[in-house]
């Protein structure tokens, strides 16, 4: 989320709507906390909407609510929700990214060939799975202290984001 908001702020976006996922989700809480922390430091106003179903079907309601806020960028909880948002915006004739930018999270299969291709953060799920197996099998050195492992989650900038409308 820090990368997403930094990218959007660098493009001139100052009003962002966060299209939230399941309230009881650990990742939902972490994403909102990171977004608000970075927004406060970047001079960006972030508004939380939802929760929305984190699927394509959740996209229409999220898109409509996000547009109603006047935000210039919509940050979706995950890629499936973001792709549903893109579909709804296309139905309504709202050009992305000229009128509003859209981002997701996870870099799921298809995020790079939806229309327009989705800017997203790539979740390193395969690497995380391999490391978890290593930890469970005891293949990683341990000195009695819990090990904290942080994996890179690169921002994939694609055509769904652009400069804030003037």
Chimera marker file (.cmm) of the C-alpha trace (Angstrom):
<marker_set name="trace">
<marker id="1" x="0.000" y="0.000" z="0.000" r="1" g="1" b="0" radius="0.5"/>
<marker id="2" x="2.915" y="2.325" z="0.642" r="1" g="1" b="0" radius="0.5"/>
<marker id="3" x="4.066" y="1.788" z="-2.927" r="1" g="1" b="0" radius="0.5"/>
<marker id="4" x="0.586" y="2.270" z="-4.360" r="1" g="1" b="0" radius="0.5"/>
<marker id="5" x="-0.023" y="5.515" z="-2.516" r="1" g="1" b="0" radius="0.5"/>
<marker id="6" x="3.475" y="6.797" z="-3.291" r="1" g="1" b="0" radius="0.5"/>
<marker id="7" x="2.853" y="6.083" z="-6.974" r="1" g="1" b="0" radius="0.5"/>
<marker id="8" x="-0.531" y="7.820" z="-6.943" r="1" g="1" b="0" radius="0.5"/>
<marker id="9" x="0.766" y="10.833" z="-4.999" r="1" g="1" b="0" radius="0.5"/>
<marker id="10" x="3.622" y="11.113" z="-7.493" r="1" g="1" b="0" radius="0.5"/>
<marker id="11" x="1.009" y="11.332" z="-10.249" r="1" g="1" b="0" radius="0.5"/>
<marker id="12" x="-0.684" y="14.220" z="-8.446" r="1" g="1" b="0" radius="0.5"/>
<marker id="13" x="-3.587" y="12.380" z="-6.822" r="1" g="1" b="0" radius="0.5"/>
<marker id="14" x="-4.699" y="14.028" z="-3.572" r="1" g="1" b="0" radius="0.5"/>
<marker id="15" x="-8.086" y="12.311" z="-2.998" r="1" g="1" b="0" radius="0.5"/>
<marker id="16" x="-8.118" y="8.521" z="-2.835" r="1" g="1" b="0" radius="0.5"/>
<marker id="17" x="-11.020" y="6.176" z="-2.103" r="1" g="1" b="0" radius="0.5"/>
<marker id="18" x="-10.086" y="2.819" z="-0.596" r="1" g="1" b="0" radius="0.5"/>
<marker id="19" x="-12.544" y="0.099" z="-1.624" r="1" g="1" b="0" radius="0.5"/>
<marker id="20" x="-12.244" y="-2.185" z="1.380" r="1" g="1" b="0" radius="0.5"/>
<marker id="21" x="-12.536" y="-5.935" z="1.662" r="1" g="1" b="0" radius="0.5"/>
<marker id="22" x="-13.790" y="-8.159" z="4.473" r="1" g="1" b="0" radius="0.5"/>
<marker id="23" x="-13.670" y="-6.268" z="7.790" r="1" g="1" b="0" radius="0.5"/>
<marker id="24" x="-12.405" y="-9.288" z="9.752" r="1" g="1" b="0" radius="0.5"/>
<marker id="25" x="-9.575" y="-9.966" z="7.321" r="1" g="1" b="0" radius="0.5"/>
<marker id="26" x="-6.075" y="-9.489" z="8.757" r="1" g="1" b="0" radius="0.5"/>
<marker id="27" x="-4.820" y="-8.151" z="5.422" r="1" g="1" b="0" radius="0.5"/>
<marker id="28" x="-7.719" y="-5.664" z="5.254" r="1" g="1" b="0" radius="0.5"/>
<marker id="29" x="-6.648" y="-4.109" z="8.546" r="1" g="1" b="0" radius="0.5"/>
<marker id="30" x="-3.003" y="-3.991" z="7.535" r="1" g="1" b="0" radius="0.5"/>
<marker id="31" x="-3.751" y="-2.450" z="4.147" r="1" g="1" b="0" radius="0.5"/>
<marker id="32" x="-5.991" y="0.274" z="5.599" r="1" g="1" b="0" radius="0.5"/>
<marker id="33" x="-3.474" y="1.079" z="8.350" r="1" g="1" b="0" radius="0.5"/>
<marker id="34" x="-0.635" y="1.394" z="5.826" r="1" g="1" b="0" radius="0.5"/>
<marker id="35" x="-2.755" y="3.486" z="3.481" r="1" g="1" b="0" radius="0.5"/>
<marker id="36" x="-3.794" y="5.966" z="6.173" r="1" g="1" b="0" radius="0.5"/>
<marker id="37" x="-0.262" y="6.268" z="7.553" r="1" g="1" b="0" radius="0.5"/>
<marker id="38" x="1.240" y="7.031" z="4.148" r="1" g="1" b="0" radius="0.5"/>
<marker id="39" x="-1.663" y="9.318" z="3.217" r="1" g="1" b="0" radius="0.5"/>
<marker id="40" x="-1.075" y="11.440" z="6.328" r="1" g="1" b="0" radius="0.5"/>
<marker id="41" x="2.611" y="11.860" z="5.445" r="1" g="1" b="0" radius="0.5"/>
<marker id="42" x="1.908" y="12.530" z="1.753" r="1" g="1" b="0" radius="0.5"/>
<marker id="43" x="-0.831" y="15.129" z="2.025" r="1" g="1" b="0" radius="0.5"/>
<marker id="44" x="-3.366" y="12.744" z="0.486" r="1" g="1" b="0" radius="0.5"/>
<marker id="45" x="-6.926" y="12.364" z="1.762" r="1" g="1" b="0" radius="0.5"/>
<marker id="46" x="-7.973" y="8.712" z="1.983" r="1" g="1" b="0" radius="0.5"/>
<marker id="47" x="-11.581" y="7.653" z="2.459" r="1" g="1" b="0" radius="0.5"/>
<marker id="48" x="-12.571" y="4.081" z="3.305" r="1" g="1" b="0" radius="0.5"/>
<marker id="49" x="-15.648" y="2.667" z="1.586" r="1" g="1" b="0" radius="0.5"/>
<marker id="50" x="-17.294" y="-0.708" z="1.964" r="1" g="1" b="0" radius="0.5"/>
<marker id="51" x="-16.703" y="-3.469" z="2.813" r="1" g="1" b="0" radius="0.5"/>
<marker id="52" x="-17.170" y="-4.993" z="-0.610" r="1" g="1" b="0" radius="0.5"/>
<marker id="53" x="-17.107" y="-8.600" z="-1.683" r="1" g="1" b="0" radius="0.5"/>
<marker id="54" x="-13.499" y="-9.148" z="-2.865" r="1" g="1" b="0" radius="0.5"/>
<marker id="55" x="-14.680" y="-10.582" z="-6.197" r="1" g="1" b="0" radius="0.5"/>
<marker id="56" x="-15.618" y="-9.332" z="-9.654" r="1" g="1" b="0" radius="0.5"/>
<marker id="57" x="-19.231" y="-9.141" z="-8.438" r="1" g="1" b="0" radius="0.5"/>
<marker id="58" x="-18.261" y="-6.591" z="-5.774" r="1" g="1" b="0" radius="0.5"/>
<marker id="59" x="-16.899" y="-4.210" z="-8.398" r="1" g="1" b="0" radius="0.5"/>
<marker id="60" x="-20.023" y="-2.401" z="-9.604" r="1" g="1" b="0" radius="0.5"/>
<marker id="61" x="-21.121" y="-1.146" z="-6.184" r="1" g="1" b="0" radius="0.5"/>
<marker id="62" x="-17.544" y="-0.252" z="-5.260" r="1" g="1" b="0" radius="0.5"/>
<marker id="63" x="-17.007" y="1.675" z="-8.503" r="1" g="1" b="0" radius="0.5"/>
<marker id="64" x="-20.237" y="3.624" z="-8.123" r="1" g="1" b="0" radius="0.5"/>
<marker id="65" x="-19.478" y="4.529" z="-4.499" r="1" g="1" b="0" radius="0.5"/>
<marker id="66" x="-15.887" y="5.456" z="-5.324" r="1" g="1" b="0" radius="0.5"/>
<marker id="67" x="-16.924" y="7.769" z="-8.153" r="1" g="1" b="0" radius="0.5"/>
<marker id="68" x="-19.507" y="9.450" z="-5.910" r="1" g="1" b="0" radius="0.5"/>
<marker id="69" x="-16.730" y="10.602" z="-3.542" r="1" g="1" b="0" radius="0.5"/>
<marker id="70" x="-14.984" y="12.671" z="-6.202" r="1" g="1" b="0" radius="0.5"/>
<marker id="71" x="-11.731" y="10.776" z="-5.599" r="1" g="1" b="0" radius="0.5"/>
<marker id="72" x="-9.271" y="10.804" z="-8.488" r="1" g="1" b="0" radius="0.5"/>
<marker id="73" x="-7.958" y="7.323" z="-7.622" r="1" g="1" b="0" radius="0.5"/>
<marker id="74" x="-9.647" y="4.130" z="-6.440" r="1" g="1" b="0" radius="0.5"/>
<marker id="75" x="-7.535" y="1.664" z="-4.470" r="1" g="1" b="0" radius="0.5"/>
<marker id="76" x="-9.212" y="-1.742" z="-4.352" r="1" g="1" b="0" radius="0.5"/>
<marker id="77" x="-8.658" y="-4.335" z="-1.613" r="1" g="1" b="0" radius="0.5"/>
<marker id="78" x="-7.604" y="-6.896" z="-4.221" r="1" g="1" b="0" radius="0.5"/>
<marker id="79" x="-7.281" y="-7.398" z="-7.960" r="1" g="1" b="0" radius="0.5"/>
<marker id="80" x="-10.589" y="-9.194" z="-8.460" r="1" g="1" b="0" radius="0.5"/>
<marker id="81" x="-12.469" y="-6.281" z="-6.925" r="1" g="1" b="0" radius="0.5"/>
<marker id="82" x="-10.365" y="-3.843" z="-8.992" r="1" g="1" b="0" radius="0.5"/>
<marker id="83" x="-11.113" y="-5.713" z="-12.229" r="1" g="1" b="0" radius="0.5"/>
<marker id="84" x="-14.829" y="-5.609" z="-11.357" r="1" g="1" b="0" radius="0.5"/>
<marker id="85" x="-14.425" y="-1.854" z="-10.815" r="1" g="1" b="0" radius="0.5"/>
<marker id="86" x="-12.743" y="-1.473" z="-14.220" r="1" g="1" b="0" radius="0.5"/>
<marker id="87" x="-15.623" y="-3.317" z="-15.884" r="1" g="1" b="0" radius="0.5"/>
<marker id="88" x="-18.213" y="-1.070" z="-14.228" r="1" g="1" b="0" radius="0.5"/>
<marker id="89" x="-16.327" y="2.101" z="-15.138" r="1" g="1" b="0" radius="0.5"/>
<marker id="90" x="-16.192" y="0.951" z="-18.761" r="1" g="1" b="0" radius="0.5"/>
<marker id="91" x="-19.958" y="0.291" z="-18.700" r="1" g="1" b="0" radius="0.5"/>
<marker id="92" x="-20.512" y="3.824" z="-17.419" r="1" g="1" b="0" radius="0.5"/>
<marker id="93" x="-18.204" y="5.358" z="-20.027" r="1" g="1" b="0" radius="0.5"/>
<marker id="94" x="-15.679" y="6.559" z="-17.437" r="1" g="1" b="0" radius="0.5"/>
<marker id="95" x="-12.207" y="6.582" z="-19.015" r="1" g="1" b="0" radius="0.5"/>
<marker id="96" x="-9.455" y="4.943" z="-16.976" r="1" g="1" b="0" radius="0.5"/>
<marker id="97" x="-6.959" y="6.438" z="-16.185" r="1" g="1" b="0" radius="0.5"/>
<marker id="98" x="-7.971" y="9.797" z="-17.720" r="1" g="1" b="0" radius="0.5"/>
<marker id="99" x="-10.908" y="10.404" z="-15.339" r="1" g="1" b="0" radius="0.5"/>
<marker id="100" x="-9.893" y="8.115" z="-12.475" r="1" g="1" b="0" radius="0.5"/>
<marker id="101" x="-6.986" y="5.770" z="-11.717" r="1" g="1" b="0" radius="0.5"/>
<marker id="102" x="-7.574" y="2.256" z="-10.369" r="1" g="1" b="0" radius="0.5"/>
<marker id="103" x="-5.198" y="-0.038" z="-8.474" r="1" g="1" b="0" radius="0.5"/>
<marker id="104" x="-5.426" y="-3.496" z="-6.977" r="1" g="1" b="0" radius="0.5"/>
<marker id="105" x="-3.402" y="-5.856" z="-4.873" r="1" g="1" b="0" radius="0.5"/>
<marker id="106" x="-2.075" y="-9.396" z="-5.506" r="1" g="1" b="0" radius="0.5"/>
<marker id="107" x="-1.151" y="-9.352" z="-9.241" r="1" g="1" b="0" radius="0.5"/>
<marker id="108" x="-3.488" y="-12.238" z="-10.018" r="1" g="1" b="0" radius="0.5"/>
<marker id="109" x="-3.513" y="-14.058" z="-13.317" r="1" g="1" b="0" radius="0.5"/>
<marker id="110" x="-5.274" y="-11.753" z="-15.769" r="1" g="1" b="0" radius="0.5"/>
<marker id="111" x="-4.385" y="-8.451" z="-14.081" r="1" g="1" b="0" radius="0.5"/>
<marker id="112" x="-2.000" y="-7.667" z="-16.917" r="1" g="1" b="0" radius="0.5"/>
<marker id="113" x="-4.475" y="-8.303" z="-19.735" r="1" g="1" b="0" radius="0.5"/>
<marker id="114" x="-7.720" y="-6.831" z="-18.424" r="1" g="1" b="0" radius="0.5"/>
<marker id="115" x="-8.729" y="-3.471" z="-19.942" r="1" g="1" b="0" radius="0.5"/>
<marker id="116" x="-6.800" y="-1.395" z="-19.168" r="1" g="1" b="0" radius="0.5"/>
<marker id="117" x="-4.050" y="-3.545" z="-17.644" r="1" g="1" b="0" radius="0.5"/>
<marker id="118" x="-4.186" y="-3.163" z="-13.860" r="1" g="1" b="0" radius="0.5"/>
<marker id="119" x="-1.569" y="-1.426" z="-11.730" r="1" g="1" b="0" radius="0.5"/>
<marker id="120" x="-1.120" y="-3.697" z="-8.714" r="1" g="1" b="0" radius="0.5"/>
<marker id="121" x="1.239" y="-4.919" z="-6.030" r="1" g="1" b="0" radius="0.5"/>
<marker id="122" x="2.538" y="-8.426" z="-6.645" r="1" g="1" b="0" radius="0.5"/>
<marker id="123" x="2.058" y="-10.672" z="-3.646" r="1" g="1" b="0" radius="0.5"/>
<marker id="124" x="4.912" y="-13.211" z="-3.451" r="1" g="1" b="0" radius="0.5"/>
<marker id="125" x="2.610" y="-16.143" z="-2.641" r="1" g="1" b="0" radius="0.5"/>
<marker id="126" x="4.732" y="-18.884" z="-4.200" r="1" g="1" b="0" radius="0.5"/>
<marker id="127" x="7.882" y="-17.763" z="-2.397" r="1" g="1" b="0" radius="0.5"/>
<marker id="128" x="5.929" y="-17.406" z="0.864" r="1" g="1" b="0" radius="0.5"/>
<marker id="129" x="4.653" y="-20.956" z="0.476" r="1" g="1" b="0" radius="0.5"/>
<marker id="130" x="8.144" y="-22.337" z="-0.094" r="1" g="1" b="0" radius="0.5"/>
<marker id="131" x="9.492" y="-20.493" z="2.947" r="1" g="1" b="0" radius="0.5"/>
<marker id="132" x="6.626" y="-21.723" z="5.104" r="1" g="1" b="0" radius="0.5"/>
<marker id="133" x="7.379" y="-25.318" z="4.148" r="1" g="1" b="0" radius="0.5"/>
<marker id="134" x="11.061" y="-24.743" z="4.967" r="1" g="1" b="0" radius="0.5"/>
<marker id="135" x="10.138" y="-23.352" z="8.385" r="1" g="1" b="0" radius="0.5"/>
<marker id="136" x="7.709" y="-26.206" z="9.127" r="1" g="1" b="0" radius="0.5"/>
<marker id="137" x="10.270" y="-28.812" z="8.098" r="1" g="1" b="0" radius="0.5"/>
<marker id="138" x="12.961" y="-27.160" z="10.164" r="1" g="1" b="0" radius="0.5"/>
<marker id="139" x="15.177" y="-26.422" z="7.168" r="1" g="1" b="0" radius="0.5"/>
<marker id="140" x="15.795" y="-22.845" z="8.308" r="1" g="1" b="0" radius="0.5"/>
<marker id="141" x="18.290" y="-22.060" z="11.055" r="1" g="1" b="0" radius="0.5"/>
<marker id="142" x="16.662" y="-21.143" z="14.355" r="1" g="1" b="0" radius="0.5"/>
<marker id="143" x="18.271" y="-19.758" z="17.499" r="1" g="1" b="0" radius="0.5"/>
<marker id="144" x="15.146" y="-19.932" z="19.654" r="1" g="1" b="0" radius="0.5"/>
<marker id="145" x="13.939" y="-16.482" z="18.630" r="1" g="1" b="0" radius="0.5"/>
<marker id="146" x="10.953" y="-16.188" z="16.317" r="1" g="1" b="0" radius="0.5"/>
<marker id="147" x="12.126" y="-15.391" z="12.829" r="1" g="1" b="0" radius="0.5"/>
<marker id="148" x="10.509" y="-12.529" z="10.968" r="1" g="1" b="0" radius="0.5"/>
<marker id="149" x="10.615" y="-12.932" z="7.221" r="1" g="1" b="0" radius="0.5"/>
<marker id="150" x="9.743" y="-10.006" z="4.969" r="1" g="1" b="0" radius="0.5"/>
<marker id="151" x="9.310" y="-10.696" z="1.277" r="1" g="1" b="0" radius="0.5"/>
<marker id="152" x="9.419" y="-8.109" z="-1.494" r="1" g="1" b="0" radius="0.5"/>
<marker id="153" x="6.068" y="-7.106" z="-2.975" r="1" g="1" b="0" radius="0.5"/>
<marker id="154" x="6.876" y="-5.028" z="-6.068" r="1" g="1" b="0" radius="0.5"/>
<marker id="155" x="4.488" y="-2.522" z="-7.608" r="1" g="1" b="0" radius="0.5"/>
<marker id="156" x="3.546" y="-3.443" z="-11.169" r="1" g="1" b="0" radius="0.5"/>
<marker id="157" x="2.730" y="-0.149" z="-12.879" r="1" g="1" b="0" radius="0.5"/>
<marker id="158" x="0.378" y="-0.654" z="-15.798" r="1" g="1" b="0" radius="0.5"/>
<marker id="159" x="-2.113" y="1.412" z="-17.787" r="1" g="1" b="0" radius="0.5"/>
<marker id="160" x="-4.868" y="1.743" z="-15.129" r="1" g="1" b="0" radius="0.5"/>
<marker id="161" x="-3.057" y="4.630" z="-13.430" r="1" g="1" b="0" radius="0.5"/>
<marker id="162" x="-2.131" y="8.020" z="-14.784" r="1" g="1" b="0" radius="0.5"/>
<marker id="163" x="-1.854" y="11.671" z="-13.794" r="1" g="1" b="0" radius="0.5"/>
<marker id="164" x="-4.671" y="13.089" z="-11.680" r="1" g="1" b="0" radius="0.5"/>
<marker id="165" x="-7.255" y="14.856" z="-13.820" r="1" g="1" b="0" radius="0.5"/>
<marker id="166" x="-6.659" y="18.586" z="-13.943" r="1" g="1" b="0" radius="0.5"/>
<link id1="1" id2="2" r="1" g="1" b="0" radius="0.2"/>
<link id1="2" id2="3" r="1" g="1" b="0" radius="0.2"/>
<link id1="3" id2="4" r="1" g="1" b="0" radius="0.2"/>
<link id1="4" id2="5" r="1" g="1" b="0" radius="0.2"/>
<link id1="5" id2="6" r="1" g="1" b="0" radius="0.2"/>
<link id1="6" id2="7" r="1" g="1" b="0" radius="0.2"/>
<link id1="7" id2="8" r="1" g="1" b="0" radius="0.2"/>
<link id1="8" id2="9" r="1" g="1" b="0" radius="0.2"/>
<link id1="9" id2="10" r="1" g="1" b="0" radius="0.2"/>
<link id1="10" id2="11" r="1" g="1" b="0" radius="0.2"/>
<link id1="11" id2="12" r="1" g="1" b="0" radius="0.2"/>
<link id1="12" id2="13" r="1" g="1" b="0" radius="0.2"/>
<link id1="13" id2="14" r="1" g="1" b="0" radius="0.2"/>
<link id1="14" id2="15" r="1" g="1" b="0" radius="0.2"/>
<link id1="15" id2="16" r="1" g="1" b="0" radius="0.2"/>
<link id1="16" id2="17" r="1" g="1" b="0" radius="0.2"/>
<link id1="17" id2="18" r="1" g="1" b="0" radius="0.2"/>
<link id1="18" id2="19" r="1" g="1" b="0" radius="0.2"/>
<link id1="19" id2="20" r="1" g="1" b="0" radius="0.2"/>
<link id1="20" id2="21" r="1" g="1" b="0" radius="0.2"/>
<link id1="21" id2="22" r="1" g="1" b="0" radius="0.2"/>
<link id1="22" id2="23" r="1" g="1" b="0" radius="0.2"/>
<link id1="23" id2="24" r="1" g="1" b="0" radius="0.2"/>
<link id1="24" id2="25" r="1" g="1" b="0" radius="0.2"/>
<link id1="25" id2="26" r="1" g="1" b="0" radius="0.2"/>
<link id1="26" id2="27" r="1" g="1" b="0" radius="0.2"/>
<link id1="27" id2="28" r="1" g="1" b="0" radius="0.2"/>
<link id1="28" id2="29" r="1" g="1" b="0" radius="0.2"/>
<link id1="29" id2="30" r="1" g="1" b="0" radius="0.2"/>
<link id1="30" id2="31" r="1" g="1" b="0" radius="0.2"/>
<link id1="31" id2="32" r="1" g="1" b="0" radius="0.2"/>
<link id1="32" id2="33" r="1" g="1" b="0" radius="0.2"/>
<link id1="33" id2="34" r="1" g="1" b="0" radius="0.2"/>
<link id1="34" id2="35" r="1" g="1" b="0" radius="0.2"/>
<link id1="35" id2="36" r="1" g="1" b="0" radius="0.2"/>
<link id1="36" id2="37" r="1" g="1" b="0" radius="0.2"/>
<link id1="37" id2="38" r="1" g="1" b="0" radius="0.2"/>
<link id1="38" id2="39" r="1" g="1" b="0" radius="0.2"/>
<link id1="39" id2="40" r="1" g="1" b="0" radius="0.2"/>
<link id1="40" id2="41" r="1" g="1" b="0" radius="0.2"/>
<link id1="41" id2="42" r="1" g="1" b="0" radius="0.2"/>
<link id1="42" id2="43" r="1" g="1" b="0" radius="0.2"/>
<link id1="43" id2="44" r="1" g="1" b="0" radius="0.2"/>
<link id1="44" id2="45" r="1" g="1" b="0" radius="0.2"/>
<link id1="45" id2="46" r="1" g="1" b="0" radius="0.2"/>
<link id1="46" id2="47" r="1" g="1" b="0" radius="0.2"/>
<link id1="47" id2="48" r="1" g="1" b="0" radius="0.2"/>
<link id1="48" id2="49" r="1" g="1" b="0" radius="0.2"/>
<link id1="49" id2="50" r="1" g="1" b="0" radius="0.2"/>
<link id1="50" id2="51" r="1" g="1" b="0" radius="0.2"/>
<link id1="51" id2="52" r="1" g="1" b="0" radius="0.2"/>
<link id1="52" id2="53" r="1" g="1" b="0" radius="0.2"/>
<link id1="53" id2="54" r="1" g="1" b="0" radius="0.2"/>
<link id1="54" id2="55" r="1" g="1" b="0" radius="0.2"/>
<link id1="55" id2="56" r="1" g="1" b="0" radius="0.2"/>
<link id1="56" id2="57" r="1" g="1" b="0" radius="0.2"/>
<link id1="57" id2="58" r="1" g="1" b="0" radius="0.2"/>
<link id1="58" id2="59" r="1" g="1" b="0" radius="0.2"/>
<link id1="59" id2="60" r="1" g="1" b="0" radius="0.2"/>
<link id1="60" id2="61" r="1" g="1" b="0" radius="0.2"/>
<link id1="61" id2="62" r="1" g="1" b="0" radius="0.2"/>
<link id1="62" id2="63" r="1" g="1" b="0" radius="0.2"/>
<link id1="63" id2="64" r="1" g="1" b="0" radius="0.2"/>
<link id1="64" id2="65" r="1" g="1" b="0" radius="0.2"/>
<link id1="65" id2="66" r="1" g="1" b="0" radius="0.2"/>
<link id1="66" id2="67" r="1" g="1" b="0" radius="0.2"/>
<link id1="67" id2="68" r="1" g="1" b="0" radius="0.2"/>
<link id1="68" id2="69" r="1" g="1" b="0" radius="0.2"/>
<link id1="69" id2="70" r="1" g="1" b="0" radius="0.2"/>
<link id1="70" id2="71" r="1" g="1" b="0" radius="0.2"/>
<link id1="71" id2="72" r="1" g="1" b="0" radius="0.2"/>
<link id1="72" id2="73" r="1" g="1" b="0" radius="0.2"/>
<link id1="73" id2="74" r="1" g="1" b="0" radius="0.2"/>
<link id1="74" id2="75" r="1" g="1" b="0" radius="0.2"/>
<link id1="75" id2="76" r="1" g="1" b="0" radius="0.2"/>
<link id1="76" id2="77" r="1" g="1" b="0" radius="0.2"/>
<link id1="77" id2="78" r="1" g="1" b="0" radius="0.2"/>
<link id1="78" id2="79" r="1" g="1" b="0" radius="0.2"/>
<link id1="79" id2="80" r="1" g="1" b="0" radius="0.2"/>
<link id1="80" id2="81" r="1" g="1" b="0" radius="0.2"/>
<link id1="81" id2="82" r="1" g="1" b="0" radius="0.2"/>
<link id1="82" id2="83" r="1" g="1" b="0" radius="0.2"/>
<link id1="83" id2="84" r="1" g="1" b="0" radius="0.2"/>
<link id1="84" id2="85" r="1" g="1" b="0" radius="0.2"/>
<link id1="85" id2="86" r="1" g="1" b="0" radius="0.2"/>
<link id1="86" id2="87" r="1" g="1" b="0" radius="0.2"/>
<link id1="87" id2="88" r="1" g="1" b="0" radius="0.2"/>
<link id1="88" id2="89" r="1" g="1" b="0" radius="0.2"/>
<link id1="89" id2="90" r="1" g="1" b="0" radius="0.2"/>
<link id1="90" id2="91" r="1" g="1" b="0" radius="0.2"/>
<link id1="91" id2="92" r="1" g="1" b="0" radius="0.2"/>
<link id1="92" id2="93" r="1" g="1" b="0" radius="0.2"/>
<link id1="93" id2="94" r="1" g="1" b="0" radius="0.2"/>
<link id1="94" id2="95" r="1" g="1" b="0" radius="0.2"/>
<link id1="95" id2="96" r="1" g="1" b="0" radius="0.2"/>
<link id1="96" id2="97" r="1" g="1" b="0" radius="0.2"/>
<link id1="97" id2="98" r="1" g="1" b="0" radius="0.2"/>
<link id1="98" id2="99" r="1" g="1" b="0" radius="0.2"/>
<link id1="99" id2="100" r="1" g="1" b="0" radius="0.2"/>
<link id1="100" id2="101" r="1" g="1" b="0" radius="0.2"/>
<link id1="101" id2="102" r="1" g="1" b="0" radius="0.2"/>
<link id1="102" id2="103" r="1" g="1" b="0" radius="0.2"/>
<link id1="103" id2="104" r="1" g="1" b="0" radius="0.2"/>
<link id1="104" id2="105" r="1" g="1" b="0" radius="0.2"/>
<link id1="105" id2="106" r="1" g="1" b="0" radius="0.2"/>
<link id1="106" id2="107" r="1" g="1" b="0" radius="0.2"/>
<link id1="107" id2="108" r="1" g="1" b="0" radius="0.2"/>
<link id1="108" id2="109" r="1" g="1" b="0" radius="0.2"/>
<link id1="109" id2="110" r="1" g="1" b="0" radius="0.2"/>
<link id1="110" id2="111" r="1" g="1" b="0" radius="0.2"/>
<link id1="111" id2="112" r="1" g="1" b="0" radius="0.2"/>
<link id1="112" id2="113" r="1" g="1" b="0" radius="0.2"/>
<link id1="113" id2="114" r="1" g="1" b="0" radius="0.2"/>
<link id1="114" id2="115" r="1" g="1" b="0" radius="0.2"/>
<link id1="115" id2="116" r="1" g="1" b="0" radius="0.2"/>
<link id1="116" id2="117" r="1" g="1" b="0" radius="0.2"/>
<link id1="117" id2="118" r="1" g="1" b="0" radius="0.2"/>
<link id1="118" id2="119" r="1" g="1" b="0" radius="0.2"/>
<link id1="119" id2="120" r="1" g="1" b="0" radius="0.2"/>
<link id1="120" id2="121" r="1" g="1" b="0" radius="0.2"/>
<link id1="121" id2="122" r="1" g="1" b="0" radius="0.2"/>
<link id1="122" id2="123" r="1" g="1" b="0" radius="0.2"/>
<link id1="123" id2="124" r="1" g="1" b="0" radius="0.2"/>
<link id1="124" id2="125" r="1" g="1" b="0" radius="0.2"/>
<link id1="125" id2="126" r="1" g="1" b="0" radius="0.2"/>
<link id1="126" id2="127" r="1" g="1" b="0" radius="0.2"/>
<link id1="127" id2="128" r="1" g="1" b="0" radius="0.2"/>
<link id1="128" id2="129" r="1" g="1" b="0" radius="0.2"/>
<link id1="129" id2="130" r="1" g="1" b="0" radius="0.2"/>
<link id1="130" id2="131" r="1" g="1" b="0" radius="0.2"/>
<link id1="131" id2="132" r="1" g="1" b="0" radius="0.2"/>
<link id1="132" id2="133" r="1" g="1" b="0" radius="0.2"/>
<link id1="133" id2="134" r="1" g="1" b="0" radius="0.2"/>
<link id1="134" id2="135" r="1" g="1" b="0" radius="0.2"/>
<link id1="135" id2="136" r="1" g="1" b="0" radius="0.2"/>
<link id1="136" id2="137" r="1" g="1" b="0" radius="0.2"/>
<link id1="137" id2="138" r="1" g="1" b="0" radius="0.2"/>
<link id1="138" id2="139" r="1" g="1" b="0" radius="0.2"/>
<link id1="139" id2="140" r="1" g="1" b="0" radius="0.2"/>
<link id1="140" id2="141" r="1" g="1" b="0" radius="0.2"/>
<link id1="141" id2="142" r="1" g="1" b="0" radius="0.2"/>
<link id1="142" id2="143" r="1" g="1" b="0" radius="0.2"/>
<link id1="143" id2="144" r="1" g="1" b="0" radius="0.2"/>
<link id1="144" id2="145" r="1" g="1" b="0" radius="0.2"/>
<link id1="145" id2="146" r="1" g="1" b="0" radius="0.2"/>
<link id1="146" id2="147" r="1" g="1" b="0" radius="0.2"/>
<link id1="147" id2="148" r="1" g="1" b="0" radius="0.2"/>
<link id1="148" id2="149" r="1" g="1" b="0" radius="0.2"/>
<link id1="149" id2="150" r="1" g="1" b="0" radius="0.2"/>
<link id1="150" id2="151" r="1" g="1" b="0" radius="0.2"/>
<link id1="151" id2="152" r="1" g="1" b="0" radius="0.2"/>
<link id1="152" id2="153" r="1" g="1" b="0" radius="0.2"/>
<link id1="153" id2="154" r="1" g="1" b="0" radius="0.2"/>
<link id1="154" id2="155" r="1" g="1" b="0" radius="0.2"/>
<link id1="155" id2="156" r="1" g="1" b="0" radius="0.2"/>
<link id1="156" id2="157" r="1" g="1" b="0" radius="0.2"/>
<link id1="157" id2="158" r="1" g="1" b="0" radius="0.2"/>
<link id1="158" id2="159" r="1" g="1" b="0" radius="0.2"/>
<link id1="159" id2="160" r="1" g="1" b="0" radius="0.2"/>
<link id1="160" id2="161" r="1" g="1" b="0" radius="0.2"/>
<link id1="161" id2="162" r="1" g="1" b="0" radius="0.2"/>
<link id1="162" id2="163" r="1" g="1" b="0" radius="0.2"/>
<link id1="163" id2="164" r="1" g="1" b="0" radius="0.2"/>
<link id1="164" id2="165" r="1" g="1" b="0" radius="0.2"/>
<link id1="165" id2="166" r="1" g="1" b="0" radius="0.2"/>
</marker_set>
